[in-house]
Amino acid sequence: MVESNLPSKYAYALRRYDFSFFGTMIVIFIIGILNLYSATHATNDKALLDLYKTQAIWFCISIVVGVSISFIRPKTFFRYSYVVYGINVILLVLVLLIGVKVLGAKRWLDLGVLRLQPSEMMKISIVLVLARWYSKFNPEVDVGLKEMIIPGILALVPAVLVIVEPDLGTGLVLLLIFFIITFYRRLKWKTIILLVILGIATSGVMYKFGLKEYQRQRVITFLDPWGDAQGYGYNAIQSEIAIGSGQLFGKGFKKSSQASLSYLPENHTDFVFSIFNEEHGLFGSLVLITMYVVLIMRFIWLATSVVNFYDAVVSIGLMSIFFWHTFINMSMVTGLLPIVGIPLPLMSYGGSSLLTFGICCGIATSISNSRNLF
């Protein structure tokens, strides 16, 4: 009798399975893998020529991991939030001690067959641990400075470890995720005003003593890229040239002069959106942005449709990961923000990044499915 009910049980589960997160993720990735191939196809570097293949393998791994996670009940994420956070902090410490150094920065752990970037996974850990803290401690009380102390420490510790690597961009993203979650948790307006005033008052000191010389130079370059057109301002200028030359409908697939002539460095990571703009123009970019908006709005919808407060906070936190990556990357390549090295979700090359976004979609799908299946 039990065996006869199994097929109908799985059929019911499949009908109720929320495919929207992975569906949108796959569409964006297909756009991204084609763009990555286009950006690297004209190079003479064999390693760059094969990047799209490696990216495809990582995406398959990300989908498998994400789908597997989608069948884990949300209460399991709640139960192990602190454990996951603690393990990730340990990994960040190990990065500083024995991490692989590339271009002057220690950001990866060499696991033999692959390199893991713990700072990427830390974004998810921050979301889970803050969601648990805020859902357990006075969830009905608006958040003031006093209520921000413990969650602030939970966010600041990994952010500092990441910034020391150095990876200022990812460290700032961790703090931005914290502020989005805290704001959603009902941050007092007087606290918001106080934090804004405090931020403005300390910005000069942070610029002078908190940033390294090359980081200060990025701010100067942002304000006047043509002041050092062949040096620090080169990438920003070439990126804007690529975007502008795309005009309304772009030059066409595999016809980016910035990529084929190697004018724009890192066109497979930080500046993939510039190449996409050049080849597909404003129209193509609006289509891509629309896909990101659909995904982000889906997270917001999920936060409003669940009953459990923990699930709602997690949904907003996962949304903020996608939002800040998309917003910062697109803003920096278009000259609206300084260049800080933040990847564009599912478009930029990077295995750890893909795995992070796959896990995000897996957790969101688990929360969505739990509304119907459990």
C-alpha positions, 0 to 999 in steps of 0.5 A, a space after each residue: 500500500 505504501 509503495 503504490 502511493 509513492 508515484 502519486 506522492 512524487 508526482 504531487 511534489 513535482 507539480 508543486 515544485 517551484 521551478 521559477 528560481 532555477 528557471 530564471 537562473 538557467 536563462 541568465 546563465 545561457 546568456 552569460 555562457 554565450 557572452 563568455 564564449 564571445 568575449 574569449 573566442 578571439 584570444 590566443 591564450 588557450 586557458 582563456 579559450 577553454 573558460 566557457 567549458 570550465 564555466 559550464 562544468 561549474 554551472 552543472 555542479 551548481 545546479 546539482 548542488 542547488 537542486 539537492 539543497 532545495 529538498 532540504 527543509 527550511 528548519 534545517 537551515 535554521 538549525 545549522 545557521 550558527 554551525 555554517 557561519 562558524 565553519 565559514 569564519 574558520 575558512 576565512 582565517 585559513 585563507 589568511 594563513 595558508 591561502 593561495 596568493 594571486 595578484 597580491 591577494 589571498 582569497 582562495 583555498 587550494 583543495 587540490 582538484 579545485 580552488 574554493 573562495 570562502 568569502 563567496 560562501 560567507 554571503 550565504 552564511 551571513 544571511 542565515 545567521 542574521 535571519 536566525 538571530 533576528 527571528 529569535 531575539 525580540 522579533 517584534 521590537 524595532 531595531 535600534 543601536 543596542 539591538 544592532 550590536 550582536 548582529 553587527 559583530 556577526 557581520 563585521 568579523 567576516 567583513 574585516 577578514 575579507 577586507 584584509 585579504 584584501 577584497 574590499 568589494 566583497 567585504 562591503 557587500 557583506 556589510 550591505 547585506 547586513 544593512 538590508 536585512 536589518 532595515 527589513 527587520 524594521 530599523 528605527 528611523 532615528 537610527 538610520 539618520 544617526 548611521 548616515 550622519 556617522 557614515 558621512 562624518 567618518 568617510 574622510 578618516 576612512 578614506 585617508 587611513 582605512 584604504 590602501 593607496 591603490 584603493 584611494 586611486 580607484 576613487 580618484 579614477 572614478 571622479 576623473 578617469 581621463 586624469 590617468 587614461 593609460 594607467 588606473 583609468 584605462 579599464 574604466 575608459 575602455 569599458 565606457 567605450 565598449 558600452 557606448 559603441 553598442 548603441 541601440 542594438 549592438 554590433 552582433 555576437 562575437 563582434 566586440 572590438 574591445 574583446 577581439 583586440 584585447 582592449 578591455 582587460 578582465 572582460 570575462 570577469 568584472 567587465 562581462 557586461 561591457 562586452 554584452 553591451 557592445 555586442 547587443 546594445 541597449 536593447 539586449 542590456 534591457 532584456 538582461 536587466 529585466 531577467 535580473 529584475 524578475 529574479 530579484 522580484 521573485 525573492 521579494 515575492 517569496 518574503 511576502 508569501 511565507 508565514 515563518 519570519 526566519 524564512 522571510 528574512 532569509 529570502 530578503 537576504 538572498 535577494 540582497 546578494 543578487 541585488 548588490 552584485 548586479 547593481 554594483 557591477 553594472 554601476 562600476 562598468 558604466 562609470 557610476 561607481 568606482 571599480 571594486 571587482 564584484 562579479 555579475 551574477 551568472 555572467 562573470 566567470 568564476 566557479 565559487 561565484 556560480 556555486 554561491 548563486 546556485 545555493 541561493 536559488 536552492 535555499 529559496 526554492 526550498 522555502 517556496 516548496 515548503 509552503 506547499 509540500 511540508 
